[in-house]
């Protein structure tokens, strides 16, 4: 009985903390991010493509390379932190946000990468992004 009560109290404390952590990361993501490094399926992007890769976070939505806005959600309490893009590709990923640098690795169809790298035939994409300054 005591352990059940303790578990319930811990859960009540952790829910607001995890929501607050997610809100903080969402706020830190706001703005325009430009790729400085990228691979997909173990390959670099074609010549001239890297410079075109941008993500613009606005509220709980993101536009990737000028595409229509899609919703996203984060879980910074997961190890590594997780990000889900709520689109038809069911893109899920991991991220590390450090100041003006964002490391992001995503997979499609719910295949969340475990590391910040890609390999052939995985449909994983890795991006190292830098916050764009106005």
VMD Tcl script that builds the backbone (N, CA, C; Angstrom):
set m [mol new atoms 402]
animate dup $m
set s [atomselect $m all]
$s set {name element resname resid chain x y z} {
  {N N UNK 1 A 0.826 -1.189 0.000}
  {CA C UNK 1 A 0.000 0.000 0.000}
  {C C UNK 1 A 0.871 1.255 0.000}
  {N N UNK 2 A 1.924 1.263 0.859}
  {CA C UNK 2 A 2.802 2.430 0.924}
  {C C UNK 2 A 3.520 2.649 -0.397}
  {N N UNK 3 A 3.984 1.557 -1.053}
  {CA C UNK 3 A 4.695 1.712 -2.321}
  {C C UNK 3 A 3.759 2.220 -3.409}
  {N N UNK 4 A 2.499 1.821 -3.410}
  {CA C UNK 4 A 1.526 2.316 -4.385}
  {C C UNK 4 A 1.309 3.805 -4.192}
  {N N UNK 5 A 1.175 4.242 -2.950}
  {CA C UNK 5 A 0.983 5.650 -2.661}
  {C C UNK 5 A 2.209 6.458 -3.064}
  {N N UNK 6 A 3.388 5.937 -2.772}
  {CA C UNK 6 A 4.623 6.624 -3.151}
  {C C UNK 6 A 4.726 6.754 -4.664}
  {N N UNK 7 A 4.408 5.686 -5.400}
  {CA C UNK 7 A 4.443 5.721 -6.860}
  {C C UNK 7 A 3.474 6.778 -7.393}
  {N N UNK 8 A 2.282 6.831 -6.833}
  {CA C UNK 8 A 1.273 7.810 -7.272}
  {C C UNK 8 A 1.762 9.237 -7.021}
  {N N UNK 9 A 2.382 9.475 -5.887}
  {CA C UNK 9 A 2.896 10.817 -5.584}
  {C C UNK 9 A 4.031 11.198 -6.527}
  {N N UNK 10 A 4.936 10.265 -6.799}
  {CA C UNK 10 A 6.031 10.531 -7.728}
  {C C UNK 10 A 5.474 10.837 -9.112}
  {N N UNK 11 A 4.486 10.082 -9.551}
  {CA C UNK 11 A 3.878 10.320 -10.862}
  {C C UNK 11 A 3.241 11.701 -10.927}
  {N N UNK 12 A 2.577 12.123 -9.870}
  {CA C UNK 12 A 1.951 13.448 -9.844}
  {C C UNK 12 A 2.988 14.560 -9.932}
  {N N UNK 13 A 4.132 14.363 -9.308}
  {CA C UNK 13 A 5.194 15.371 -9.350}
  {C C UNK 13 A 5.863 15.392 -10.722}
  {N N UNK 14 A 6.065 14.226 -11.326}
  {CA C UNK 14 A 6.791 14.140 -12.589}
  {C C UNK 14 A 6.000 14.680 -13.766}
  {N N UNK 15 A 4.687 14.543 -13.801}
  {CA C UNK 15 A 3.894 15.003 -14.941}
  {C C UNK 15 A 4.058 16.496 -15.163}
  {N N UNK 16 A 3.876 17.357 -14.156}
  {CA C UNK 16 A 4.080 18.787 -14.416}
  {C C UNK 16 A 5.524 19.104 -14.803}
  {N N UNK 17 A 6.505 18.387 -14.220}
  {CA C UNK 17 A 7.899 18.650 -14.548}
  {C C UNK 17 A 8.175 18.304 -16.001}
  {N N UNK 18 A 7.672 17.171 -16.488}
  {CA C UNK 18 A 7.935 16.784 -17.869}
  {C C UNK 18 A 7.232 17.723 -18.840}
  {N N UNK 19 A 6.032 18.196 -18.493}
  {CA C UNK 19 A 5.332 19.170 -19.341}
  {C C UNK 19 A 6.109 20.476 -19.391}
  {N N UNK 20 A 6.646 20.889 -18.240}
  {CA C UNK 20 A 7.426 22.121 -18.192}
  {C C UNK 20 A 8.701 21.982 -19.022}
  {N N UNK 21 A 9.359 20.831 -18.937}
  {CA C UNK 21 A 10.575 20.601 -19.719}
  {C C UNK 21 A 10.257 20.632 -21.214}
  {N N UNK 22 A 9.138 20.026 -21.613}
  {CA C UNK 22 A 8.743 20.034 -23.028}
  {C C UNK 22 A 8.459 21.463 -23.481}
  {N N UNK 23 A 7.745 22.236 -22.663}
  {CA C UNK 23 A 7.453 23.631 -23.006}
  {C C UNK 23 A 8.744 24.433 -23.175}
  {N N UNK 24 A 9.729 24.168 -22.318}
  {CA C UNK 24 A 11.006 24.885 -22.415}
  {C C UNK 24 A 11.725 24.543 -23.716}
  {N N UNK 25 A 11.745 23.262 -24.093}
  {CA C UNK 25 A 12.413 22.884 -25.342}
  {C C UNK 25 A 11.663 23.436 -26.550}
  {N N UNK 26 A 10.324 23.399 -26.532}
  {CA C UNK 26 A 9.545 23.960 -27.642}
  {C C UNK 26 A 9.875 25.444 -27.775}
  {N N UNK 27 A 9.950 26.160 -26.667}
  {CA C UNK 27 A 10.284 27.591 -26.711}
  {C C UNK 27 A 11.698 27.799 -27.257}
  {N N UNK 28 A 12.632 26.929 -26.891}
  {CA C UNK 28 A 14.015 27.060 -27.358}
  {C C UNK 28 A 14.169 26.739 -28.839}
  {N N UNK 29 A 13.252 25.955 -29.391}
  {CA C UNK 29 A 13.318 25.597 -30.807}
  {C C UNK 29 A 12.799 26.703 -31.734}
  {N N UNK 30 A 12.056 27.642 -31.210}
  {CA C UNK 30 A 11.409 28.647 -32.040}
  {C C UNK 30 A 12.406 29.390 -32.929}
  {N N UNK 31 A 12.005 29.603 -34.182}
  {CA C UNK 31 A 12.832 30.340 -35.123}
  {C C UNK 31 A 13.292 29.483 -36.284}
  {N N UNK 32 A 14.250 30.014 -37.014}
  {CA C UNK 32 A 14.754 29.377 -38.226}
  {C C UNK 32 A 16.080 28.677 -37.955}
  {N N UNK 33 A 16.190 27.457 -38.443}
  {CA C UNK 33 A 17.393 26.646 -38.300}
  {C C UNK 33 A 17.876 26.233 -39.689}
  {N N UNK 34 A 19.179 26.331 -39.917}
  {CA C UNK 34 A 19.773 25.968 -41.207}
  {C C UNK 34 A 20.743 24.805 -41.015}
  {N N UNK 35 A 20.687 23.849 -41.941}
  {CA C UNK 35 A 21.565 22.679 -41.865}
  {C C UNK 35 A 23.003 23.064 -42.189}
  {N N UNK 36 A 23.916 22.534 -41.391}
  {CA C UNK 36 A 25.341 22.710 -41.679}
  {C C UNK 36 A 25.998 21.354 -41.966}
  {N N UNK 37 A 25.223 20.293 -41.708}
  {CA C UNK 37 A 25.688 18.931 -41.997}
  {C C UNK 37 A 24.441 18.064 -42.151}
  {N N UNK 38 A 24.481 17.089 -43.043}
  {CA C UNK 38 A 23.323 16.216 -43.243}
  {C C UNK 38 A 23.730 14.911 -43.907}
  {N N UNK 39 A 23.023 13.844 -43.538}
  {CA C UNK 39 A 23.126 12.570 -44.250}
  {C C UNK 39 A 21.736 11.928 -44.243}
  {N N UNK 40 A 21.471 11.143 -45.259}
  {CA C UNK 40 A 20.236 10.380 -45.326}
  {C C UNK 40 A 20.580 9.030 -45.931}
  {N N UNK 41 A 20.182 7.972 -45.264}
  {CA C UNK 41 A 20.537 6.620 -45.719}
  {C C UNK 41 A 22.043 6.469 -45.906}
  {N N UNK 42 A 22.816 7.112 -45.046}
  {CA C UNK 42 A 24.267 6.998 -45.098}
  {C C UNK 42 A 24.948 7.838 -46.160}
  {N N UNK 43 A 24.182 8.650 -46.873}
  {CA C UNK 43 A 24.731 9.449 -47.975}
  {C C UNK 43 A 24.558 10.937 -47.711}
  {N N UNK 44 A 25.530 11.766 -48.145}
  {CA C UNK 44 A 25.354 13.215 -48.034}
  {C C UNK 44 A 24.318 13.690 -49.055}
  {N N UNK 45 A 23.769 14.878 -48.845}
  {CA C UNK 45 A 22.802 15.396 -49.825}
  {C C UNK 45 A 23.487 15.717 -51.149}
  {N N UNK 46 A 22.699 15.795 -52.226}
  {CA C UNK 46 A 23.270 16.172 -53.524}
  {C C UNK 46 A 23.885 17.575 -53.447}
  {N N UNK 47 A 24.824 17.894 -54.339}
  {CA C UNK 47 A 25.438 19.220 -54.341}
  {C C UNK 47 A 24.368 20.331 -54.384}
  {N N UNK 48 A 24.563 21.342 -53.543}
  {CA C UNK 48 A 23.655 22.487 -53.506}
  {C C UNK 48 A 22.432 22.296 -52.633}
  {N N UNK 49 A 22.174 21.086 -52.164}
  {CA C UNK 49 A 20.974 20.810 -51.374}
  {C C UNK 49 A 21.136 21.220 -49.904}
  {N N UNK 50 A 22.312 21.036 -49.339}
  {CA C UNK 50 A 22.537 21.330 -47.924}
  {C C UNK 50 A 22.121 22.761 -47.587}
  {N N UNK 51 A 22.460 23.697 -48.446}
  {CA C UNK 51 A 22.160 25.107 -48.204}
  {C C UNK 51 A 20.661 25.392 -48.203}
  {N N UNK 52 A 19.870 24.502 -48.773}
  {CA C UNK 52 A 18.418 24.701 -48.866}
  {C C UNK 52 A 17.654 24.100 -47.686}
  {N N UNK 53 A 18.337 23.294 -46.871}
  {CA C UNK 53 A 17.654 22.613 -45.777}
  {C C UNK 53 A 17.454 23.586 -44.617}
  {N N UNK 54 A 16.198 23.946 -44.389}
  {CA C UNK 54 A 15.835 24.827 -43.275}
  {C C UNK 54 A 14.619 24.259 -42.556}
  {N N UNK 55 A 14.572 24.496 -41.272}
  {CA C UNK 55 A 13.407 24.185 -40.461}
  {C C UNK 55 A 13.006 25.474 -39.768}
  {N N UNK 56 A 11.724 25.805 -39.830}
  {CA C UNK 56 A 11.217 27.004 -39.160}
  {C C UNK 56 A 10.161 26.562 -38.152}
  {N N UNK 57 A 10.500 26.691 -36.874}
  {CA C UNK 57 A 9.593 26.325 -35.796}
  {C C UNK 57 A 8.781 27.546 -35.386}
  {N N UNK 58 A 7.456 27.373 -35.343}
  {CA C UNK 58 A 6.537 28.427 -34.926}
  {C C UNK 58 A 5.492 27.784 -34.018}
  {N N UNK 59 A 5.549 28.114 -32.723}
  {CA C UNK 59 A 4.629 27.473 -31.786}
  {C C UNK 59 A 4.869 25.977 -31.766}
  {N N UNK 60 A 3.810 25.190 -31.941}
  {CA C UNK 60 A 3.949 23.731 -31.962}
  {C C UNK 60 A 3.925 23.185 -33.385}
  {N N UNK 61 A 4.330 24.038 -34.352}
  {CA C UNK 61 A 4.392 23.615 -35.748}
  {C C UNK 61 A 5.791 23.877 -36.311}
  {N N UNK 62 A 6.084 23.187 -37.416}
  {CA C UNK 62 A 7.367 23.363 -38.089}
  {C C UNK 62 A 7.134 23.284 -39.597}
  {N N UNK 63 A 7.861 24.126 -40.329}
  {CA C UNK 63 A 7.892 24.046 -41.781}
  {C C UNK 63 A 9.280 23.562 -42.167}
  {N N UNK 64 A 9.325 22.489 -42.935}
  {CA C UNK 64 A 10.601 21.921 -43.356}
  {C C UNK 64 A 10.804 22.261 -44.818}
  {N N UNK 65 A 11.837 23.050 -45.088}
  {CA C UNK 65 A 12.170 23.479 -46.452}
  {C C UNK 65 A 10.980 24.143 -47.144}
  {N N UNK 66 A 10.243 24.955 -46.418}
  {CA C UNK 66 A 9.144 25.714 -47.009}
  {C C UNK 66 A 7.860 24.935 -47.210}
  {N N UNK 67 A 7.821 23.679 -46.788}
  {CA C UNK 67 A 6.602 22.870 -46.919}
  {C C UNK 67 A 5.542 23.394 -45.949}
  {N N UNK 68 A 4.280 23.027 -46.162}
  {CA C UNK 68 A 3.233 23.455 -45.239}
  {C C UNK 68 A 3.554 23.057 -43.801}
  {N N UNK 69 A 3.041 23.833 -42.868}
  {CA C UNK 69 A 3.278 23.582 -41.452}
  {C C UNK 69 A 2.719 22.230 -41.023}
  {N N UNK 70 A 3.490 21.551 -40.172}
  {CA C UNK 70 A 3.015 20.329 -39.536}
  {C C UNK 70 A 3.242 20.476 -38.033}
  {N N UNK 71 A 2.442 19.793 -37.250}
  {CA C UNK 71 A 2.612 19.829 -35.801}
  {C C UNK 71 A 3.749 18.896 -35.400}
  {N N UNK 72 A 4.350 19.218 -34.260}
  {CA C UNK 72 A 5.376 18.360 -33.684}
  {C C UNK 72 A 5.196 18.343 -32.179}
  {N N UNK 73 A 5.789 17.343 -31.545}
  {CA C UNK 73 A 5.813 17.295 -30.084}
  {C C UNK 73 A 7.171 16.743 -29.661}
  {N N UNK 74 A 7.580 17.132 -28.465}
  {CA C UNK 74 A 8.874 16.698 -27.948}
  {C C UNK 74 A 8.705 16.026 -26.589}
  {N N UNK 75 A 9.652 15.172 -26.285}
  {CA C UNK 75 A 9.759 14.568 -24.958}
  {C C UNK 75 A 11.213 14.673 -24.530}
  {N N UNK 76 A 11.558 15.800 -23.863}
  {CA C UNK 76 A 12.949 15.984 -23.448}
  {C C UNK 76 A 13.353 15.102 -22.272}
  {N N UNK 77 A 12.402 14.406 -21.645}
  {CA C UNK 77 A 12.744 13.530 -20.520}
  {C C UNK 77 A 13.230 12.161 -20.991}
  {N N UNK 78 A 12.963 11.808 -22.245}
  {CA C UNK 78 A 13.471 10.544 -22.795}
  {C C UNK 78 A 14.981 10.677 -22.991}
  {N N UNK 79 A 15.665 9.565 -22.995}
  {CA C UNK 79 A 17.114 9.561 -23.208}
  {C C UNK 79 A 17.447 8.729 -24.426}
  {N N UNK 80 A 17.867 9.296 -25.566}
  {CA C UNK 80 A 17.946 10.737 -25.829}
  {C C UNK 80 A 16.549 11.354 -25.997}
  {N N UNK 81 A 16.507 12.678 -25.939}
  {CA C UNK 81 A 15.243 13.396 -26.098}
  {C C UNK 81 A 14.595 13.007 -27.424}
  {N N UNK 82 A 13.250 12.982 -27.439}
  {CA C UNK 82 A 12.526 12.534 -28.628}
  {C C UNK 82 A 11.688 13.660 -29.232}
  {N N UNK 83 A 11.545 13.600 -30.548}
  {CA C UNK 83 A 10.690 14.526 -31.277}
  {C C UNK 83 A 9.855 13.709 -32.268}
  {N N UNK 84 A 8.585 14.049 -32.351}
  {CA C UNK 84 A 7.683 13.389 -33.294}
  {C C UNK 84 A 7.082 14.447 -34.203}
  {N N UNK 85 A 7.164 14.217 -35.515}
  {CA C UNK 85 A 6.525 15.089 -36.490}
  {C C UNK 85 A 5.194 14.435 -36.852}
  {N N UNK 86 A 4.116 15.136 -36.605}
  {CA C UNK 86 A 2.786 14.559 -36.756}
  {C C UNK 86 A 2.315 14.720 -38.196}
  {N N UNK 87 A 2.926 13.922 -39.076}
  {CA C UNK 87 A 2.597 13.967 -40.505}
  {C C UNK 87 A 2.273 12.566 -41.009}
  {N N UNK 88 A 1.962 12.459 -42.268}
  {CA C UNK 88 A 1.559 11.169 -42.833}
  {C C UNK 88 A 2.708 10.165 -42.908}
  {N N UNK 89 A 3.955 10.618 -42.767}
  {CA C UNK 89 A 5.112 9.713 -42.817}
  {C C UNK 89 A 5.416 9.106 -41.452}
  {N N UNK 90 A 4.693 9.574 -40.409}
  {CA C UNK 90 A 4.937 9.111 -39.041}
  {C C UNK 90 A 6.425 9.212 -38.705}
  {N N UNK 91 A 6.989 10.406 -38.944}
  {CA C UNK 91 A 8.403 10.643 -38.672}
  {C C UNK 91 A 8.620 10.824 -37.177}
  {N N UNK 92 A 9.541 10.059 -36.651}
  {CA C UNK 92 A 9.904 10.141 -35.239}
  {C C UNK 92 A 11.414 10.243 -35.155}
  {N N UNK 93 A 11.885 10.902 -34.114}
  {CA C UNK 93 A 13.324 11.083 -34.042}
  {C C UNK 93 A 13.837 11.348 -32.649}
  {N N UNK 94 A 15.107 11.637 -32.620}
  {CA C UNK 94 A 15.807 12.021 -31.395}
  {C C UNK 94 A 16.482 13.355 -31.657}
  {N N UNK 95 A 16.751 14.095 -30.584}
  {CA C UNK 95 A 17.401 15.386 -30.762}
  {C C UNK 95 A 18.230 15.756 -29.544}
  {N N UNK 96 A 19.188 16.639 -29.778}
  {CA C UNK 96 A 19.968 17.284 -28.727}
  {C C UNK 96 A 19.982 18.759 -29.064}
  {N N UNK 97 A 19.519 19.569 -28.144}
  {CA C UNK 97 A 19.460 21.016 -28.312}
  {C C UNK 97 A 20.433 21.649 -27.342}
  {N N UNK 98 A 21.460 22.297 -27.891}
  {CA C UNK 98 A 22.479 22.943 -27.070}
  {C C UNK 98 A 22.675 24.356 -27.590}
  {N N UNK 99 A 22.063 25.324 -26.899}
  {CA C UNK 99 A 22.178 26.712 -27.334}
  {C C UNK 99 A 21.629 26.895 -28.730}
  {N N UNK 100 A 22.490 27.321 -29.657}
  {CA C UNK 100 A 22.085 27.581 -31.044}
  {C C UNK 100 A 22.426 26.433 -31.984}
  {N N UNK 101 A 22.616 25.230 -31.432}
  {CA C UNK 101 A 22.910 24.046 -32.228}
  {C C UNK 101 A 21.870 22.972 -31.934}
  {N N UNK 102 A 21.355 22.370 -33.007}
  {CA C UNK 102 A 20.349 21.321 -32.894}
  {C C UNK 102 A 20.809 20.109 -33.690}
  {N N UNK 103 A 20.986 18.967 -33.003}
  {CA C UNK 103 A 21.254 17.691 -33.671}
  {C C UNK 103 A 19.939 16.948 -33.722}
  {N N UNK 104 A 19.607 16.436 -34.903}
  {CA C UNK 104 A 18.317 15.800 -35.115}
  {C C UNK 104 A 18.518 14.576 -36.001}
  {N N UNK 105 A 17.947 13.453 -35.597}
  {CA C UNK 105 A 17.987 12.258 -36.431}
  {C C UNK 105 A 16.590 11.665 -36.429}
  {N N UNK 106 A 16.035 11.468 -37.624}
  {CA C UNK 106 A 14.662 10.990 -37.738}
  {C C UNK 106 A 14.571 9.742 -38.608}
  {N N UNK 107 A 13.507 9.016 -38.374}
  {CA C UNK 107 A 13.170 7.863 -39.192}
  {C C UNK 107 A 11.709 7.955 -39.590}
  {N N UNK 108 A 11.318 7.170 -40.551}
  {CA C UNK 108 A 9.933 7.182 -41.032}
  {C C UNK 108 A 9.199 5.936 -40.567}
  {N N UNK 109 A 7.882 6.003 -40.654}
  {CA C UNK 109 A 7.002 4.885 -40.294}
  {C C UNK 109 A 7.239 4.421 -38.857}
  {N N UNK 110 A 7.496 5.379 -37.957}
  {CA C UNK 110 A 7.652 5.046 -36.544}
  {C C UNK 110 A 8.977 4.431 -36.164}
  {N N UNK 111 A 9.940 4.403 -37.089}
  {CA C UNK 111 A 11.255 3.807 -36.836}
  {C C UNK 111 A 12.187 4.869 -36.245}
  {N N UNK 112 A 12.168 4.995 -34.912}
  {CA C UNK 112 A 12.971 6.020 -34.239}
  {C C UNK 112 A 14.436 5.583 -34.186}
  {N N UNK 113 A 15.354 6.404 -34.712}
  {CA C UNK 113 A 16.783 6.077 -34.623}
  {C C UNK 113 A 17.245 6.022 -33.168}
  {N N UNK 114 A 18.275 5.254 -32.920}
  {CA C UNK 114 A 18.849 5.154 -31.580}
  {C C UNK 114 A 20.102 6.005 -31.447}
  {N N UNK 115 A 20.671 6.446 -32.582}
  {CA C UNK 115 A 21.918 7.214 -32.578}
  {C C UNK 115 A 21.849 8.298 -33.648}
  {N N UNK 116 A 22.758 9.237 -33.558}
  {CA C UNK 116 A 22.805 10.359 -34.504}
  {C C UNK 116 A 23.690 10.013 -35.698}
  {N N UNK 117 A 23.244 9.018 -36.464}
  {CA C UNK 117 A 23.941 8.594 -37.671}
  {C C UNK 117 A 22.927 7.894 -38.565}
  {N N UNK 118 A 23.283 7.736 -39.821}
  {CA C UNK 118 A 22.404 7.037 -40.756}
  {C C UNK 118 A 23.188 5.949 -41.471}
  {N N UNK 119 A 22.461 4.959 -41.929}
  {CA C UNK 119 A 23.051 3.876 -42.700}
  {C C UNK 119 A 22.167 3.588 -43.897}
  {N N UNK 120 A 22.730 2.954 -44.890}
  {CA C UNK 120 A 21.975 2.629 -46.112}
  {C C UNK 120 A 20.696 1.859 -45.777}
  {N N UNK 121 A 19.654 2.149 -46.540}
  {CA C UNK 121 A 18.378 1.445 -46.464}
  {C C UNK 121 A 17.664 1.557 -45.121}
  {N N UNK 122 A 17.930 2.618 -44.349}
  {CA C UNK 122 A 17.257 2.779 -43.064}
  {C C UNK 122 A 16.142 3.825 -43.109}
  {N N UNK 123 A 16.132 4.662 -44.137}
  {CA C UNK 123 A 15.214 5.807 -44.187}
  {C C UNK 123 A 15.405 6.729 -42.992}
  {N N UNK 124 A 16.632 6.777 -42.459}
  {CA C UNK 124 A 16.978 7.704 -41.385}
  {C C UNK 124 A 17.662 8.922 -41.989}
  {N N UNK 125 A 17.375 10.080 -41.399}
  {CA C UNK 125 A 17.996 11.331 -41.828}
  {C C UNK 125 A 18.610 12.002 -40.611}
  {N N UNK 126 A 19.864 12.421 -40.752}
  {CA C UNK 126 A 20.572 13.132 -39.690}
  {C C UNK 126 A 20.812 14.564 -40.147}
  {N N UNK 127 A 20.524 15.512 -39.263}
  {CA C UNK 127 A 20.790 16.919 -39.538}
  {C C UNK 127 A 21.507 17.547 -38.359}
  {N N UNK 128 A 22.517 18.325 -38.641}
  {CA C UNK 128 A 23.135 19.208 -37.669}
  {C C UNK 128 A 22.738 20.605 -38.119}
  {N N UNK 129 A 22.000 21.301 -37.271}
  {CA C UNK 129 A 21.445 22.603 -37.636}
  {C C UNK 129 A 21.982 23.699 -36.726}
  {N N UNK 130 A 22.088 24.880 -37.301}
  {CA C UNK 130 A 22.516 26.081 -36.570}
  {C C UNK 130 A 21.381 27.088 -36.631}
  {N N UNK 131 A 21.121 27.746 -35.501}
  {CA C UNK 131 A 20.084 28.770 -35.486}
  {C C UNK 131 A 20.481 29.907 -36.422}
  {N N UNK 132 A 19.558 30.312 -37.289}
  {CA C UNK 132 A 19.804 31.429 -38.206}
  {C C UNK 132 A 19.598 32.730 -37.455}
  {N N UNK 133 A 20.475 33.645 -37.679}
  {CA C UNK 133 A 20.363 34.972 -37.061}
  {C C UNK 133 A 19.683 35.920 -38.032}
  {N N UNK 134 A 18.780 36.751 -37.504}
  {CA C UNK 134 A 18.063 37.708 -38.397}
  {C C UNK 134 A 19.001 38.690 -39.051}
}
mol reanalyze $m
mol bondsrecalc $m
mol representation Tube
mol addrep $m
